[in-house]
Amino acid sequence: MINNAIIYTLQKLDVLEHNENFFADNSFEPCLPSQATSSGWVQPRGEMYFETINGQHIMQLMTETKKVPAEVIERHLAERIKRLEQVTGRKPGKKERKEIKDEIVLDLLPTAFPSRQSTLVWIDPLNMTVVIDASNQKRADAVITHLVRTIPGIEIAMRVYESNPGATMAGWLDSQEEPDGFAIDRSCVLIAQDESAAKVKYVNHDLYIGEVSDHIQNGMRVQTLAMTWTDKVSFTLTDAANLKQIKFIDIAEDKDSFESSVALMTGSMQPLIVDLSLALK
């Protein structure tokens, strides 16, 4: 099931009948010897690249990365600079040092061990949303870039809310009024809006206390807030309106059935995302 949810707005999705071919043409290939990273689509359950279950579309992007350890690069760099100084009698400048470092990375990449990371993509055409199971915005944006390159005519945009989500969450805590369908749990991080960016963290703590309200009245906003939706799904909501640490309560995942897992996940997350959009406005 999904662990994180970075949610985008699906503005346009025209072409559906040839999606399998689009994804197959952009399938994953491992890194070449001198290649640092490679991304492409894989089949979520080994059958098709573009899975449709109960009207919901599921894809999976695989990224392979090869990284040379920084200490290895620095050691080789020091050796090359030392030899250069012995031969020329001069120290290389900043630009030349960078060029030497880039050469070292290219030389060592063929021997670097690759690591792989797969990312689930869920397109909900009914509610016009795209959900990326990524823990950070940079990763999610990279996946969206691949999706746009793969499906002709698709248009995806960041979600925009009338109010800052961090300020909205702060309002919930300050007023002690929870949005419809949601319960505020016992963990949050508050962050100052000035240059200090000071943080106050509460873990397994009653949040409806004067201390929390005082921090908010003094200008702090919520960076993360633990919540539960209709006693079915718990998660941490961020000030970017992303969901992390998603857990499905009293829902047993059928690991032997891909279709059942997807149906349970999308069936729970669809109304949650709708309610969250209404709560954040």
C-alpha positions as CSV (number, residue, x, y, z in Angstrom):
1,M,0.0,0.0,0.0
2,I,0.9,3.6,-0.3
3,N,3.2,5.2,2.4
4,N,3.3,8.8,1.3
5,A,1.1,11.0,-0.9
6,I,2.2,14.1,-2.8
7,I,-1.0,15.2,-4.5
8,Y,-1.2,17.0,-7.9
9,T,-4.1,18.3,-9.9
10,L,-4.8,16.4,-13.2
11,Q,-5.9,19.2,-15.6
12,K,-6.1,17.1,-18.7
13,L,-5.9,13.4,-19.7
14,D,-7.0,12.8,-23.3
15,V,-5.2,9.7,-24.4
16,L,-6.0,6.4,-22.6
17,E,-6.2,3.6,-25.2
18,H,-2.5,3.5,-26.1
19,N,-1.0,4.1,-22.6
20,E,0.5,0.6,-22.4
21,N,2.6,1.3,-25.5
22,F,3.6,4.7,-24.2
23,F,5.0,3.2,-21.0
24,A,6.6,0.2,-22.8
25,D,8.5,2.7,-25.0
26,N,9.8,4.4,-21.9
27,S,10.6,1.3,-19.9
28,F,13.4,1.1,-17.4
29,E,16.9,0.3,-18.5
30,P,19.9,-0.1,-16.1
31,C,22.6,2.5,-16.0
32,L,25.3,2.3,-18.6
33,P,28.8,2.0,-17.2
34,S,29.5,5.7,-17.2
35,Q,25.9,6.7,-16.4
36,A,25.1,8.1,-12.9
37,T,21.3,7.6,-13.1
38,S,18.6,6.0,-15.2
39,S,14.8,6.0,-14.8
40,G,12.0,4.2,-16.6
41,W,8.7,2.4,-16.1
42,V,8.4,-1.1,-14.7
43,Q,5.4,-3.4,-14.5
44,P,3.8,-3.1,-11.0
45,R,3.0,-6.8,-10.9
46,G,5.0,-8.1,-13.8
47,E,2.1,-8.1,-16.4
48,M,1.4,-4.6,-17.7
49,Y,3.0,-1.1,-17.3
50,F,-0.3,0.7,-17.1
51,E,-2.7,-1.1,-14.6
52,T,-6.4,0.0,-14.3
53,I,-8.4,-1.3,-11.4
54,N,-11.9,0.0,-10.6
55,G,-11.2,2.9,-12.9
56,Q,-8.0,3.9,-11.1
57,H,-4.7,3.9,-13.0
58,I,-1.5,2.5,-11.3
59,M,2.1,2.8,-12.6
60,Q,5.5,2.4,-11.2
61,L,8.7,4.3,-12.0
62,M,12.1,2.7,-11.3
63,T,15.2,4.8,-10.8
64,E,18.7,3.4,-10.6
65,T,21.5,5.5,-9.2
66,K,25.2,5.0,-9.0
67,K,27.1,7.1,-6.6
68,V,30.8,7.3,-5.9
69,P,31.5,7.9,-2.2
70,A,32.7,11.4,-1.5
71,E,35.7,10.3,0.5
72,V,36.9,8.2,-2.5
73,I,36.5,11.2,-4.8
74,E,38.4,13.5,-2.4
75,R,41.3,11.0,-2.0
76,H,41.7,10.6,-5.8
77,L,41.4,14.4,-6.2
78,A,44.2,15.0,-3.6
79,E,46.4,12.5,-5.4
80,R,45.9,14.1,-8.8
81,I,46.4,17.6,-7.6
82,K,49.6,16.6,-5.9
83,R,50.9,15.1,-9.1
84,L,49.8,18.2,-11.1
85,E,51.7,20.5,-8.7
86,Q,54.8,18.3,-8.9
87,V,54.7,18.4,-12.7
88,T,53.7,22.1,-13.3
89,G,54.7,23.7,-10.1
90,R,51.3,25.4,-9.6
91,K,48.1,24.8,-7.8
92,P,44.9,24.3,-9.9
93,G,42.2,26.9,-9.7
94,K,38.6,26.4,-8.6
95,K,37.4,25.7,-12.2
96,E,40.2,23.2,-12.9
97,R,39.6,21.4,-9.6
98,K,36.0,20.9,-10.6
99,E,37.0,19.6,-14.0
100,I,39.4,17.1,-12.4
101,K,36.7,16.0,-9.9
102,D,34.2,15.4,-12.8
103,E,36.8,13.3,-14.6
104,I,37.4,11.2,-11.4
105,V,33.6,10.6,-11.1
106,L,33.4,9.5,-14.7
107,D,36.4,7.2,-14.2
108,L,35.0,5.6,-11.1
109,L,31.3,5.3,-12.1
110,P,31.7,1.9,-13.9
111,T,32.8,0.3,-10.6
112,A,30.2,2.0,-8.4
113,F,27.4,-0.2,-7.0
114,P,23.9,0.8,-8.2
115,S,20.9,1.3,-6.0
116,R,17.3,1.2,-7.1
117,Q,14.2,3.0,-5.9
118,S,10.7,2.4,-7.2
119,T,7.9,4.9,-6.9
120,L,4.2,4.2,-7.1
121,V,2.0,6.6,-9.3
122,W,-1.7,6.7,-9.0
123,I,-4.0,8.6,-11.4
124,D,-7.5,9.2,-10.2
125,P,-9.5,10.3,-13.3
126,L,-12.7,10.7,-11.4
127,N,-11.4,13.3,-8.9
128,M,-8.7,14.6,-11.4
129,T,-5.8,13.9,-9.1
130,V,-2.3,12.4,-9.5
131,V,-0.8,10.9,-6.3
132,I,3.0,10.1,-6.0
133,D,4.2,7.9,-3.3
134,A,7.3,9.9,-2.6
135,S,8.8,11.3,0.6
136,N,10.1,14.5,-0.9
137,Q,9.0,17.0,-3.4
138,K,12.1,16.7,-5.6
139,R,11.5,13.0,-6.1
140,A,7.8,13.6,-6.8
141,D,8.5,16.3,-9.4
142,A,11.0,14.1,-11.2
143,V,8.3,11.4,-11.5
144,I,5.8,13.9,-12.8
145,T,8.3,15.0,-15.4
146,H,8.6,11.3,-16.6
147,L,4.8,11.0,-16.6
148,V,4.3,14.1,-18.8
149,R,7.0,12.9,-21.2
150,T,5.3,9.5,-21.4
151,I,1.6,10.3,-21.9
152,P,0.9,12.7,-24.8
153,G,-1.5,15.5,-23.9
154,I,-1.5,15.0,-20.2
155,E,-1.4,18.2,-18.1
156,I,-0.6,18.1,-14.4
157,A,-0.2,21.1,-12.0
158,M,0.7,21.6,-8.3
159,R,-2.3,21.9,-6.0
160,V,-3.0,25.5,-4.8
161,Y,-4.9,26.3,-1.7
162,E,-6.5,29.6,-0.7
163,S,-4.8,29.6,2.7
164,N,-1.3,28.4,3.7
165,P,-1.8,24.8,5.0
166,G,0.6,25.5,7.9
167,A,-1.5,28.5,9.0
168,T,-4.7,26.5,8.5
169,M,-3.4,23.7,10.8
170,A,-2.3,26.2,13.3
171,G,-5.9,27.5,13.3
172,W,-7.2,24.1,14.0
173,L,-5.0,23.7,17.1
174,D,-5.5,27.3,18.3
175,S,-9.3,27.0,18.1
176,Q,-9.4,23.3,19.1
177,E,-11.8,22.7,16.3
178,E,-11.0,19.7,14.1
179,P,-12.1,19.7,10.4
180,D,-15.0,17.4,9.5
181,G,-14.0,13.8,9.3
182,F,-10.6,14.3,10.9
183,A,-9.1,13.9,14.4
184,I,-5.9,15.6,15.5
185,D,-3.6,13.1,17.1
186,R,-0.7,13.7,19.6
187,S,2.3,14.8,17.5
188,C,3.2,18.0,15.7
189,V,6.1,20.3,14.8
190,L,5.7,24.1,15.1
191,I,8.1,26.4,13.2
192,A,8.7,30.1,13.7
193,Q,8.1,32.4,10.7
194,D,11.1,34.7,11.3
195,E,14.7,34.2,10.4
196,S,15.4,32.0,13.3
197,A,13.1,29.2,11.9
198,A,13.0,27.9,15.5
199,K,11.1,24.7,16.0
200,V,9.1,23.2,18.8
201,K,8.3,19.5,18.6
202,Y,5.6,17.5,20.5
203,V,5.6,13.7,20.4
204,N,2.8,11.7,22.0
205,H,1.6,14.8,23.7
206,D,-1.8,16.5,24.3
207,L,-1.8,19.4,21.7
208,Y,-4.8,21.2,23.2
209,I,-2.8,23.0,25.8
210,G,-2.1,26.7,26.5
211,E,1.6,26.3,25.6
212,V,0.7,25.3,22.0
213,S,-1.8,28.1,21.6
214,D,0.8,30.6,23.0
215,H,3.3,29.5,20.4
216,I,0.7,30.0,17.6
217,Q,-0.4,33.3,19.0
218,N,3.3,34.4,18.9
219,G,3.4,33.7,15.2
220,M,4.5,30.0,14.9
221,R,2.9,27.8,12.2
222,V,2.5,24.1,12.0
223,Q,5.1,22.3,9.9
224,T,3.7,18.7,10.5
225,L,0.6,17.5,12.3
226,A,-0.4,13.9,13.0
227,M,-4.0,13.2,12.1
228,T,-6.6,10.4,11.6
229,W,-9.4,10.3,9.0
230,T,-12.7,8.7,10.1
231,D,-10.8,6.1,12.2
232,K,-9.6,4.5,9.0
233,V,-6.3,6.1,8.0
234,S,-3.7,7.8,10.1
235,F,-1.0,10.1,8.6
236,T,1.2,13.1,9.1
237,L,0.1,16.2,7.2
238,T,2.9,18.7,6.2
239,D,2.7,22.4,5.6
240,A,3.0,21.6,1.9
241,A,-0.3,19.6,2.2
242,N,1.6,16.3,1.7
243,L,0.8,13.1,3.5
244,K,3.5,11.0,5.2
245,Q,3.6,7.9,7.3
246,I,0.3,6.7,6.0
247,K,-1.2,3.8,7.9
248,F,-4.5,2.0,7.2
249,I,-6.3,1.2,10.4
250,D,-7.9,-2.2,10.7
251,I,-7.4,-2.9,7.0
252,A,-5.5,-6.1,6.3
253,E,-3.4,-5.9,3.1
254,D,-3.7,-8.9,0.9
255,K,-0.1,-9.2,-0.3
256,D,-1.1,-12.1,-2.6
257,S,-3.6,-10.0,-4.5
258,F,-2.4,-6.9,-6.3
259,E,-6.0,-5.9,-7.3
260,S,-7.3,-6.3,-3.8
261,S,-4.5,-4.1,-2.3
262,V,-5.0,-1.4,-4.9
263,A,-8.8,-1.4,-4.5
264,L,-8.4,-1.1,-0.7
265,M,-5.8,1.7,-1.0
266,T,-7.6,3.8,-3.6
267,G,-11.0,3.2,-2.0
268,S,-9.8,4.6,1.3
269,M,-7.6,7.4,-0.1
270,Q,-10.1,8.8,-2.6
271,P,-12.6,10.2,0.0
272,L,-9.7,11.2,2.3
273,I,-8.2,13.4,-0.3
274,V,-11.5,14.9,-1.1
275,D,-12.2,15.7,2.5
276,L,-8.7,17.1,3.0
277,S,-9.1,19.4,0.1
278,L,-12.3,20.7,1.6
279,A,-10.6,21.1,5.0
280,L,-7.6,23.0,3.5
281,K,-9.7,24.9,0.9
